[in-house]
Amino acid sequence: MNKIVHGIVHGNTIELMESPGISDGQEVRVILSISKKSRPWGEGIRNSAGALANDPPEEDDKILEEIQQERKRKSHREIPE
C-alpha cells in the first residue's frame, strides 16, 4: 500500500495531518520529500549558499569585487632570456 500523508517535522518526530489508516505498531517505510508550499521563499538558495548564507549582502559585494580585481591583475611572469 502506498499513501501520501502530509505532516510537520518536530525534531525526530513527524506529526501527521491526518490518520495514516494503519494499525498501531505496524512497521512502515518512510520516504520524505519537502512540500514546496511549506518552504519559505528563498530558503532553497539560502541552503545552497552553505557557509555564506548568513553573511550580510554588503560582504558579498565586497568579496565579489575582490575576486574581480584579482582577475584583472597580471598573473603571468616574464621568462628571462
Protein Blocks (a to p, Z undefined) as FASTA:
>chain_A
ZZddddddehjaccdfbdehiaehiacdddddddfklpcghklmmmmnmmmmmpcfklmm
mmmmmmmmmmmpccbdcddZZ
